[in-house]
Amino acid sequence: MNNARLFKNQDDMDSTLPSASSNFPVSNGPVQLRVVKNAAMKTVDLRKSYYKHRVELPVLKGVDLEIEEGQFTAIIGQSGSGKSTLLHLMGTLDAPTEGEIWYDGARIDNMSARHREHIRNQEFGMIFQFYHLLPELTTLENVLVPRMVQCGIFKYWRQKREFTNRAMELLDRVGLSHRLHHKPSQLSGGEMQRTAIARALISKPRLLLADEPTGNLDRENGEIVMSSLMTLCRDEQLTIVMVTHDEEIANTADHIVRLADGRLAAI
């Protein structure tokens, strides 16, 4: 992997990735670390607490995790286990209380806001449970939104045809070529989530983070969404990290990680 394209200053990165412990502290005994030689992302003793009236509410309690490049990893756990918090920290949407997050061989949790935003916009794609489509835009326009934001108005208009072709190709691959000009209110839940998948991939990210992507869908639509994700993981050479509480959905992934009470637990 080439770190130089992500950072302009040597001060923004360290040259050595820290080694992880071979065991994790968990409430019911140690969990053996699956050693990953080609890790796209790594967390080291990751902890996150929130505070209410000066009372500490710990959510993550020391998570050491390695995500293999080009693989589909599912993080499973019940509500309150910390899985969504972990995903948001990995996506730099929030900052850890303690610990480290490494991506592409460089630590990212302590970077400047500008560099974190760059990684989020250029390297990561994100899918959420509640779609977050803009109701006034069509399906095609919703998919194009990240490119509009990234490029600015003048560059976007110069490359609009290229971006539009990419968006139409992605929508065709998730089975929505017949819905290009429909607005979210005219789409089913499954169609809205597949639109969100296409939107997450418009910028050709290397890492896709999915937070309960089937949580609002019935079984049939959930299976369609999962089939789309698995196909795109292969075709786009993506690394995918998905959190879910659904055992059956998790079993479609290459690797499964279980969280319980903010710690890694045995599968």
Secondary structure, DSSP 8 states (H G I E B T S, - for coil): ---TTT-SSGGG--S------SEE--TTS-EE----SSEEEEEEEEEEEEEETTEEEEEEEEEEEEEETT-EEEEE--TTSSHHHHHHHHTTSS--SEEEEEETTEE-TTS-HHHHHHHHHHTEEEE-TT----TTS-HHHHHHHHHHHHHHHHHHHHTHHHHHHHHHHHHHHTT-GGGTT--GGGS-HHHHHHHHHHHHHTT--SEEEEESTTTTS-HHHHHHHHHHHHHHHHHTT-EEEEEES-HHHHTTSSEEEEEETTEEE--
